[in-house]
Amino acid sequence: MDIVKTYQNVNNEIDSISFGISKMEDIYTKRNGRVDEPHKHNYYTVLIVNKAKGQHKIDFNSYELSNNQIYFVAPGQVHQVIENEKSIGFAMTFSNQFLIKNSIPLSFIDGLNLFQNYGQSPPLMPEPEQFDTIVNFANKIYELYHGNAAMKFLSIGAFLKLLLIECNNICAVNPANTDNDASRNNIIKNFKKAVDVNYRKEHSTTYYAKQLHITPDHLTRIVKSKIGKTAKEYIQARITTEAKRLLYFTDETNKEIAYELGFNEPANFSAFFKKHTNISPSKFKKSEIRA
């Protein structure tokens, strides 16, 4: 049974609220410096970190919190912020509902190289001038959110889109202004959706290529060009991430997890897991529980 804490709504008290922004220092004060347990959201999270010390764990990968960082956490990713002292910055959350209501197509988010879903999710490290631009957008969003301007959420949506475009343009892979290929974006969207539905039983690039009516080589080229890893690597990252979640958050045995994730033999699962994590499933579980 999956026991990871899951936040369903951006606002726990008012379901209709689909966007939020807080200062990291206020969150720290409100929690009295207590560390939250690992959890996941059914919405997007962006952390704009001006100053911090500690760790940010995303899907069991640990990143050192420091100054001038930006983190992107996709829906479903397990994460935990561990602060050694009060951080300074912004935490923004928004759902698909917010995007739709404020004229931001879901394809816009899918086309960005920011929310990685599975595998490594390192922070963006902008140059000082770039970071200042992003912080200025965040400040404007914060002012709008806590103000009473007419059509404030439409304005927030516009500034959020500018902020995300600025972040995406910093990325080495797939800058937003160099690729407007709607067909490729659609293939990526459908590929990710197909993997989410079928990864527990289908592990081959060929299967997903057939579902999309393209060749495996063509799928691999598109995925590589858009998200920086091959289709096979993306599928393997999805399986590995789910294996880690099941090992940590459930009482299932290695054998049960192996069959749940589509492996014919537990030994095959153990070999796969060790190949992609450099540690056995049993040792991973023990090391994470002790951490």
C-alpha positions in Angstrom: 0.0 0.0 0.0 1.3 3.5 -1.0 1.7 5.5 2.2 3.5 8.6 0.9 1.7 11.8 1.9 0.0 13.3 -1.1 -1.2 16.9 -1.3 -4.2 16.9 -3.7 -4.9 20.6 -3.9 -2.9 23.8 -4.0 -4.9 25.1 -1.1 -6.0 22.5 1.4 -8.9 24.7 2.7 -10.3 26.1 -0.5 -10.5 23.6 -3.4 -11.2 26.3 -6.0 -7.8 28.0 -5.4 -5.4 26.6 -8.0 -2.4 28.9 -7.6 -0.3 29.9 -4.5 2.9 31.7 -3.7 4.6 32.1 -0.4 8.0 33.3 0.9 10.2 30.4 1.9 11.2 32.3 5.1 7.5 32.5 6.1 7.0 28.8 5.6 10.1 28.1 7.7 8.8 30.3 10.5 5.3 28.8 10.3 6.7 25.3 10.7 9.1 26.4 13.4 12.0 25.0 11.4 10.6 21.5 11.5 11.4 19.4 8.4 8.4 18.1 6.5 8.3 14.4 5.7 8.8 13.2 2.1 5.6 14.0 0.2 4.2 14.6 -3.3 1.8 17.0 -4.9 -0.8 16.6 -7.7 0.3 20.0 -9.0 3.5 21.9 -10.1 6.0 23.4 -7.7 8.7 26.0 -8.4 11.2 27.0 -5.7 13.1 30.3 -6.4 15.9 30.2 -3.8 17.8 33.4 -3.1 19.6 32.0 0.0 19.6 28.6 1.6 21.6 25.9 3.3 20.6 22.3 3.4 19.3 19.6 1.0 16.5 19.2 -1.4 15.6 15.6 -2.1 13.6 14.9 -5.3 12.7 11.3 -6.0 15.6 10.1 -3.8 18.2 12.3 -5.5 19.7 14.8 -3.1 20.8 18.3 -4.2 22.6 20.8 -2.0 20.6 23.9 -1.3 22.5 27.1 -2.0 22.1 30.6 -3.3 20.5 31.6 -6.6 18.9 28.3 -7.5 15.6 27.4 -9.1 13.9 24.0 -8.6 11.1 22.5 -10.6 9.0 19.7 -9.1 6.4 18.0 -11.4 3.2 16.4 -10.2 3.8 13.0 -8.6 7.4 13.6 -7.8 8.3 12.8 -4.2 10.3 15.6 -2.6 11.5 16.9 0.7 13.2 20.2 1.7 15.7 20.0 4.5 16.8 23.4 5.7 19.8 23.9 8.1 18.6 27.5 8.6 15.9 29.8 7.4 15.8 30.0 3.6 15.1 33.2 1.6 13.1 32.9 -1.6 9.7 32.0 -3.1 7.6 28.8 -3.3 5.1 28.8 -6.1 2.5 26.1 -6.7 -0.1 25.9 -9.5 -2.3 23.2 -11.1 -3.4 22.3 -14.6 -6.7 23.9 -13.6 -4.9 27.3 -13.1 -3.2 27.0 -16.5 -6.5 26.3 -18.3 -8.4 29.0 -16.5 -5.7 31.6 -17.3 -5.2 30.8 -21.0 -1.9 28.9 -20.7 -2.2 25.7 -22.9 -1.0 22.5 -21.2 1.1 22.0 -24.3 3.2 25.0 -23.2 4.2 23.2 -20.0 4.8 19.9 -21.9 7.1 21.7 -24.3 9.4 23.1 -21.5 12.6 21.4 -20.4 11.9 22.2 -16.8 9.6 19.7 -15.2 11.5 16.4 -15.7 9.1 14.0 -14.0 11.5 11.2 -13.5 15.3 10.7 -13.0 17.5 13.6 -12.2 15.9 17.0 -11.4 18.9 19.3 -10.6 18.4 22.9 -9.8 18.7 25.6 -12.5 21.7 27.8 -11.7 21.2 31.1 -13.6 23.8 33.8 -14.0 23.2 36.8 -11.6 21.5 39.0 -14.2 19.3 36.1 -15.3 18.4 35.3 -11.7 17.5 38.9 -10.9 15.1 38.9 -13.9 13.4 35.8 -12.5 13.2 37.2 -9.0 11.6 40.4 -10.4 8.9 38.3 -12.0 8.4 36.4 -8.7 8.1 39.6 -6.8 5.5 40.9 -9.2 3.6 37.7 -8.9 3.7 37.8 -5.1 2.5 41.4 -5.1 -0.4 40.6 -7.4 -1.4 37.5 -5.5 -1.6 39.4 -2.2 -3.3 42.4 -3.9 -6.8 43.1 -5.2 -6.0 44.1 -8.8 -8.7 43.5 -11.4 -8.1 40.2 -13.3 -5.2 39.5 -11.0 -5.0 35.8 -11.9 -4.8 36.6 -15.6 -1.9 38.9 -14.8 -0.3 36.3 -12.6 -0.6 33.8 -15.4 1.1 36.2 -17.8 4.0 36.8 -15.5 4.3 33.1 -14.6 4.5 32.3 -18.3 7.3 34.9 -18.8 9.1 33.5 -15.7 9.0 29.9 -17.1 10.1 31.1 -20.6 13.1 32.9 -19.0 14.0 29.7 -17.1 13.6 27.5 -20.1 15.8 29.7 -22.2 18.6 29.2 -19.7 18.5 25.5 -20.2 21.1 24.0 -22.6 18.6 21.6 -24.1 15.5 22.8 -26.1 15.5 26.6 -25.6 12.0 27.8 -26.0 12.8 30.2 -28.9 14.5 27.6 -31.1 11.8 24.9 -31.5 8.1 25.6 -32.2 7.5 22.2 -33.7 3.9 21.4 -32.5 4.2 17.9 -34.0 7.2 17.0 -32.0 5.7 18.4 -28.8 2.6 16.4 -29.4 4.7 13.2 -29.8 6.6 13.9 -26.5 3.3 14.6 -24.7 1.7 11.3 -26.0 4.9 9.4 -25.3 5.0 10.5 -21.7 1.4 9.7 -21.3 1.8 6.3 -22.8 4.7 5.5 -20.5 2.8 6.6 -17.4 0.0 4.2 -18.4 2.0 1.2 -19.5 5.5 1.3 -17.9 4.5 -1.5 -15.4 4.2 -4.0 -18.2 5.8 -2.5 -21.3 9.5 -1.7 -21.1 10.6 -1.5 -24.8 11.0 1.6 -27.0 9.5 -0.4 -29.9 6.2 -0.8 -28.1 5.8 3.0 -27.5 6.9 3.8 -31.1 4.2 1.5 -32.4 1.6 3.2 -30.3 2.7 6.5 -31.8 2.9 5.1 -35.3 6.5 6.1 -35.8 9.8 4.1 -35.9 11.8 3.5 -32.7 14.7 5.5 -34.1 12.5 8.4 -34.9 11.0 8.4 -31.4 14.5 8.2 -29.8 15.7 11.2 -31.9 12.7 13.3 -30.9 12.9 12.4 -27.2 16.6 13.0 -27.1 16.3 16.4 -28.8 13.5 17.5 -26.5 14.4 16.3 -23.1 18.1 15.3 -23.3 17.7 11.5 -22.8 16.7 8.7 -25.1 13.3 7.1 -25.1 14.8 4.0 -23.5 16.5 6.0 -20.8 13.2 7.8 -20.1 11.3 4.5 -19.7 14.1 3.1 -17.5 14.1 6.2 -15.3 10.3 5.9 -14.9 10.6 2.3 -13.8 13.6 3.0 -11.5 11.8 5.9 -9.8 8.7 3.8 -9.1 10.8 1.0 -7.8 12.4 3.4 -5.3 9.0 4.7 -4.2 7.7 1.2 -3.7 10.8 0.1 -1.8 10.7 3.1 0.5 7.0 3.8 1.0 5.5 0.3 1.0 6.0 -3.0 2.8 6.1 -5.0 -0.5 8.9 -7.5 -1.0 11.4 -7.4 -3.8 9.6 -10.3 -5.4 6.2 -8.4 -5.3 7.7 -5.2 -6.6 9.5 -7.1 -9.4 6.2 -8.6 -10.7 4.3 -5.4 -10.2 6.8 -3.6 -12.4 6.7 -6.2 -15.2 9.8 -8.3 -14.5 9.4 -12.0 -15.1 11.9 -12.9 -12.4 12.9 -11.1 -9.2 16.5 -11.6 -10.1 15.9 -9.6 -13.3 14.5 -6.8 -11.3 17.4 -6.8 -8.9 19.9 -6.7 -11.7 18.0 -3.8 -13.4 17.8 -1.8 -10.2 21.5 -2.3 -9.4 22.5 -1.4 -12.9 20.6 1.9 -12.7 21.3 2.9 -9.1 24.6 1.1 -8.3 22.9 -0.5 -5.2 20.7 -3.5 -4.6 17.0 -3.0 -3.8 17.5 -4.3 -0.3 20.5 -2.1 0.4 18.7 0.9 -1.0 15.7 0.4 1.3 18.0 0.0 4.4 20.1 3.1 3.5 17.0 5.4 2.9 15.3 4.3 6.1 18.4 5.1 8.1 18.9 8.4 6.3 
